[in-house]
Amino acid sequence: MMFDRWLADAEGAFYIAEFEDRVVGTAKLSRLSDGEWWLEGLRVHPDLQGQGIGRRLHHAAIEQALQIGSGVLRFSTDEDYPPTHHYAAETGFVRLRNYLLYETRAYSNQFGADTFHALTAAEVPSARNFLTHSALYEYVHHSTLGRQWKAYQITDERLLHWAADQLLYGWHATNSAHALSGLAILGGAALYPSGRTEMDVIYLDAEQGRLAQIARSIRGLAARLGYDRLRHMLPVAPDRLVALEQGGWRRPKDNRGRAVLFGRSLDASG
């Protein structure tokens, strides 16, 4: 269980707030890699919200992060939860990006599934070269964002890990002169009680003007891999919203899935 992993984490810290001998709030500081820290699990009992408990937990975690960490500290939260945004402003965070959840169904007859192939470790330099020239890669601060709204920096070590797990896919558009026309990184699959399976696309990138094309083609890839549906947290930019919808993706009808990514430096010079 996640709670057990948090308690066993020797590199981060887990915080609780108590009231009348019961736990009424939690927060977790996690080290994702060298120079990469993440704040998560900030929760306060509904009956005690608005009394400053969340603020105290947040500030305690930031103070410890400054003592034991270096590099960057980030966290994500819902666009519609202003208290956390206030905590961020109080502790030196800046809003890095807004994300919107998009979903679509896999489509076995979708042309383009065969334009994807799982990249091997030997092909990771090709993926790195693609990212080096990618405007999106810079726009999202070199990071993915997946089902749990946790941002991971796209390092060479992680590219190798994703390749080993067959989660790193290169895309080759027709009539493209480049080695790779696009790149997709997949996250963990979800299996729902109905038996429906969902593929999480944690990074989706293509040459300029080809996002709609890769957004359509990846629906065919999902079907080829045995999924029923797909989801993707899209970094908000007008051209990307239009392109993804041209590819057949839509926002949930209940308007859920509106995330904000915050970040700040942990270094004295930052």
N, C-alpha and C positions, 0 to 999 in steps of 0.2 A: 504493500500500500504506500501511497505517496507520503502519508503522515509518518510512517515508520522510516522511510528514506530520509525525510527531513530531520527526524530526531537523530539518525545515525550519521548525518553529514558532519564530518570533522573539519571541513574547510570553511563552512559558512556559519550561520547562526539562526536559531529558531527562538522567537519571542512569544510570550503569552502575557495577556493582561488578566488579572484576577479581580473578582468582586464577590465578597461574601463567600469565600472559599470555592468559587467556581470559575472556570475559565470563560471569559467573555470576549476575548479578542486574541488574534494571532497575527504574526508576520514572519516572513522567511527571507533571509539574505543568502544567496547562493553564488558560488563561484562556478562559472561556466567553462572558463579556460583562463590562461594567463592574461591578465589585464582585462577580463570580461566578467562583470558581476551583474547579478539580476536580483531584483526585489519582487517578491510575489507573496501570495497567501495573506494579504492584508484583509482581515475579516473582523467585524464587530457584531456581537449579538444584536438583532434588530431592536430589542427592547431598550438597549443602552446606546444606540447611535445618537450622534449629535451632542455628546458629552465630552468630546475631546480625547476619547480612548484611541481612535484611529490615528489621530495626529501624534500622540505620544509614542505609539508603536512605530510609526513612520520615522519620526525624528530619532528614535533610539537606533533603528536599523541604519540610518544614514550616518550617525555618529560612529558606529562601529565600522561601517564600510570605509570611512575615512581613516580609521586607525589601522585596519588590517589589509585593506585593498589598494589597488592601483589600477590605472587605466580608466575604464569607463564603467558607470553604473547605469542600468536602464530598468524600466518597468513599463508595463502596458496597463491600461484601464479602459473602462467604458466611456465613450464620449458623453453619455448622459449621467455621469456621476461626478458633479462639480467638487465635492469635498476633496477627493483625491487630487484633482487639478490644483486646488488651493495648497495642499501639502507640497506638491511639486514646486510651485512658485516660491514657497517659503524656504525650500532647501536647495535652490540653485539649479533645478532641472529646466530644460527647455523642451518644447514640443518638437519632436523630430519629424513625425509623419502621422497622418490619419489613414486608417484602413477601413475598407468596407468588405463585408462578406458577400461573395457571389457564389451561386450554385448552378449546376446544370446536370442533365442526365447523360450517362455514357451512351454512345450511339455506334453500334457495331457496323453500320453502313456508312459511317462518316469517312470520306476520302481523307487520306493523309496519315492514318495510323502507322503505315509502313515507313513514313519519313522520320520516325523516331527510332533510336536504338540506344540500349543501355551502354553507357560509357564504361570503359575499363580503366584500371589504374594507369595504364600506359597512355590513355587519352585525356587524363586530367589536365596536362599542360595545354591541350587544345581548349578545354573548358575555361581554364584560367586566362588564356589569351582572349577568348570571347568576352569574359567579364571585364578585363582590363579596358576594353573599348566600348563598354556598355554604359549608356546614360542612366539606365534604370539602376544598375549596380551602385552608382554614385548617389542616386536619388534616395535609395533606401538604406544608405549608410552601410553598404556591404553586408546586408543582413537578410535573413529569411523571416517569415512570420507564419506560424501554422495554427493548428486547431486550438492549442492552449494559449494562443496569443503570446508565445515566448519567442523572442528574437535571438537567433544565433548568427554570429558573424560567419561569413562564408570564407573560411580559411582553407589552405591547401590540405591540412590534415582532415578537415571535415569533408572536403571533396573526395578524398581517398576513401573515407569511411562510407560515404553515400554510394560511391562507385562499387565498393565491395558488397554492399547490401542491395545493389541494383535499384537504387533510388535516384540515380543521376542519369538523365536522358539528354542526348544531343538531338537536335532537330535539323533536318536538311530540307529546306524549301526547294521546290523545283525552280529552275533557272537562276539559282544563286551561285555566285562565283566563290563564295567563302567556304572554309572547311566546316564551319557550323553556322547555321542561320538562326538558331535559337537554343535555349537551354531550359530544361525543366528539372526541378528538384521535388521529389515526392516525400511526404511525411507518413506517419503511421496511418493505417487503415482503420476505419470504424465499422463495426458490425452492430446493426440495430436489432431489437427484438423481433421485428418483422422479417428479419433475414436479409434486409437490404444492406449492401456494402457500399462504402463511400471512400473515395480516394482524395487525400488531402494534398493539394499542390501548394507547397510552401514557397516556391519561387518559380516565376514564369517570365521568360524574357525572349525577345526576338529582335532581329534587325529592324531598323527604322521602317515603319510602314507595314510590317508583317505580323503585328500582334494579333489582329483579328484572325489571320490565317492559322497561327499556331494555337489560338484559343479554340478554333474549330477542330483542328487536327488532334489535339490532346483528348478530345472526347472519344475519338476512335481508339487511341492508345488505352484509355481507361477500360473500354469494352474488351479490348484484346487481353488486358490483364485480369479480367473477370470482375470488374466493378460495375455497380449499377448507377452510381452518381459520382459527382466530383464537387469539391468545394475549394475556394481560393480566397485568401485575404488580400484584396487588391489595394496597393498603395494609391491613394486618391490623387488623380491628375485627370483633367478633362479628356485628354486624348486617349488615356488608357480605359476610362469608363466606357467611352463610345466603342472602342475596339473590342473590348470583352463582350459587350452586348451584341455587337455585330457577329461575334463568334457563337452566339446562342446562350450566353450566360445571363442570369437574372438575379436581382436582389431578393431575399426572402420577403414574403408578403407581410410578415409581422415586423419588418424593419429591424430585426436583431442583427448583431454582428457589426457594431460600430466601435472600432478600437482606436485608441490614441497611444502612440509610443513616445515615451519621455526618456531623456538621457542627460547625463552630466559627467564631467570629469572628476576623477578621484585624486588626481595629481595636484600637488601644491601649485604648480604653474598654471593649472587649468581653472 
